[in-house]
Amino acid sequence: MQFKHPEILWALLLLLIPVIVHLFQLRRFKKTPFTNVKMLQKVVAESQKSKSLKKWLLLVTRLFLFSALILAFAQPFFANKSALQEKETVIYLDNSFSMQAKKGNTSLLENAIQEVLKNVPSDQKISLFTNNHTFKKTTFKAIQNDFLSLSYSADQLSSSEIELKAKTLFSKNQNTQKDLIVISDFQKQEDTGVFPESSNLQVHLVKQMADELLNVAIDSVYIQKEKGDSVEINVLLSTNEGLENTPIAIYDADKLMAKTAAVFDKNKKALVSFSLPANETILGRITLSDVGLDYDNQFYFTLNKKDKIKVFVIGEEATFLEKIYTDDEFEFESTALKNLNYSSIENQNLIVLNGLEAIPEPLIQALVSFSRNKGTITVIPNVTSNIDSYNSFLKNFNTTLGQFINFNQEITSINFNHPLYANVFDNKVTNFQYPSTTHYWLIKTKTSSILSFANGSPFLAGEKGFYMFSASLDREKSTFKNSPLIVPTFYKMGFESLEQQQLYTRIGTNMSLDIPVQLAKDAILKVAKNDFEFIPQQQPYANKVVLNFSENPKEDGNYQIKNKENIVKHISFNYPRTESDLIFIADNTLNGQTNQTSISTLFENLEKDNTIRELWKWFIILAVLFAFIEIGIQKYFK
């Protein structure tokens, strides 16, 4: 038994006073003379015994009465040691997409919110955080509306991140008991459910479990092929349980374009193809319905009208390039060096220097500036090229032109791993007809070799933004124009000079996008969806603006890229599909101090541990009882 005011117990020493008074009989008696007391001696003897017993009973009763009163004022109680400690409570509520799974008619997250509100007093000071919200040292009365309206988050904190975040919300007082309550479905990831033991941190895990774990997800969308006036896109779906088929629909904004059924194979995968009109702006949205998670039942993509890539050839006439860079995808222009308008250089995406004998200094300066503005340059030398002039330019790209070799060489080696040939070859080609050249320059470069001669010397070297041939491509000096390699090589050079937009991007991944616009000074591009608007990271160049997306946006959908109020492009974002696989940590691997499946049960147990059973009322009752006993003794004891 413990006391709230133990100092009052010193008052028990006052009980010695009635004991001393009783023992020493301090009361004075007055003597009265009487003639004859012989007859009364027996009566007097019996009365003395009776009075002595009555006095002892009254003494004991009064001692108990005053002891009960003193103990009542000292406020005795029974409690565990932890109940007397000052307590801090931090709650982590998982609001990731996997908490959309149903328990009854509501989601796991909605059930958890209601259970927490039901079990935590509205005026109790707590700290609470989710994957994307934090409420520090507040009460549910103050945050009730925000708490009830919690939305789902694409983020999902690991156990180590939960612990680190919780420690920032606890005080640094080492004498307080710190309770971290983790409410989650504990979807399986690297360190979920693993919390290191800590002397001053009690981790209580409450696992939320859905009634059913069936889920169908739209995993990805990609272009299968483009043919004339149509584009065929493939949609990949998956399910975690045996399911034969599910209906799926595709929309352009709110307009239904097609509807079909996705049939799952033995691997629980389904592939659906849709044909869409080419070279039109389509704000795609693919939807399905299932009883599982909601977030992966829609998928957004955008088909924009392709921006034409500007290709500018300086030097000898290049009809073979004009056939590659056709009008449907490119804006092709060619000019001799003597007719060059230098101001037109900065507006291009790809510049090809074809067979120049020398590169004048003004052109070098213009090309270096063009390259700094993310333009792509391809250099094709001539057999009579001036080495000093070329090297004055090539030194800006860690490349030099060396000895001229008058010897026939075959081009036998292809660097299939070079980014220029990414997605060009289905398999490594080894039996094609080797192109050859009668003359070539030895080049030294720090860039990668893309095509090489039989002796290992590079025929084509470079990296994104700069490419260098070591020989002329004239038909008289090279058969490369007749090789099947020429089309994919030059096409990819042109294609990558302007970063083409993908169908979609995943939220939270780093992605860059080239927008071919020229902005006025201090002007910026904005990205908007309905009433939501944000400014992405952007870098303006002479002929385009490069947008970078990493942190924003947080919500999936089709967005508009705006230059002031003008819509320049559309872009689509989708949530990562990492939570679509409903695989969870087993109960026996969770390692909190307590593991529960019910929020109510956890708080009941915490309440029991913190219960203080006060006894002062019982001592008041005892004091009243002894008071009545004293009255009874006074009245009825003769």
Sequence and secondary structure as in RCSB ss.txt:
>XXXX:A:sequence
MQFKHPEILWALLLLLIPVIVHLFQLRRFKKTPFTNVKMLQKVVAESQKSKSLKKWLLLVTRLFLFSALILAFAQ
PFFANKSALQEKETVIYLDNSFSMQAKKGNTSLLENAIQEVLKNVPSDQKISLFTNNHTFKKTTFKAIQNDFLSL
SYSADQLSSSEIELKAKTLFSKNQNTQKDLIVISDFQKQEDTGVFPESSNLQVHLVKQMADELLNVAIDSVYIQK
EKGDSVEINVLLSTNEGLENTPIAIYDADKLMAKTAAVFDKNKKALVSFSLPANETILGRITLSDVGLDYDNQFY
FTLNKKDKIKVFVIGEEATFLEKIYTDDEFEFESTALKNLNYSSIENQNLIVLNGLEAIPEPLIQALVSFSRNKG
TITVIPNVTSNIDSYNSFLKNFNTTLGQFINFNQEITSINFNHPLYANVFDNKVTNFQYPSTTHYWLIKTKTSSI
LSFANGSPFLAGEKGFYMFSASLDREKSTFKNSPLIVPTFYKMGFESLEQQQLYTRIGTNMSLDIPVQLAKDAIL
KVAKNDFEFIPQQQPYANKVVLNFSENPKEDGNYQIKNKENIVKHISFNYPRTESDLIFIADNTLNGQTNQTSIS
TLFENLEKDNTIRELWKWFIILAVLFAFIEIGIQKYFK
>XXXX:A:secstr
 EESSGGGGGGGGGGHHHHHHHHHT         S  TTTHHHHHHHHHHHHHHHHHHHHHHHHHHHHHHHHHH 
EEEE GGGGS EEEEEEE  BGGGGSEETTEEHHHHHHHHHHHHS TTS EEEE SS EEEEE HHHHHHHHHT 
  BS    HHHHHHHHHHHS S TTSEEEEEEEE  B  TTTT    BTTEEEEEEE   S    EEEEEEEEEE
EETTEEEEEEEEEESS   EEEEEEEETTEEEEEEEEE  TTSEEEEEEEEETTS EEEEEEE  SS SGGGEEE
EEE     EEEEEEES  HHHHHHS TTTEEEEEE GGG  GGGGGG SEEEEES S   HHHHHHHHHHHHTT 
EEEEE  TT  HHHHHHHHGGGTEEEEEEE S EEEEEE TTSGGGTTT SS   SS   EES EEEEEESS EE
EEETTS EEEEEETTEEEESS   TTTBSGGGSTTHHHHHHHHHHHTS    S EETTS EEEEE     TT  E
EEEETTEEE  EEEE SS EEEEESS   S EEEEEEETTEEEEEEEEE   TTSS  B  GGG  SSEEES HH
HHHHHHHHHT EEE HHHHHHHHHHHHHHHHHHHHH  
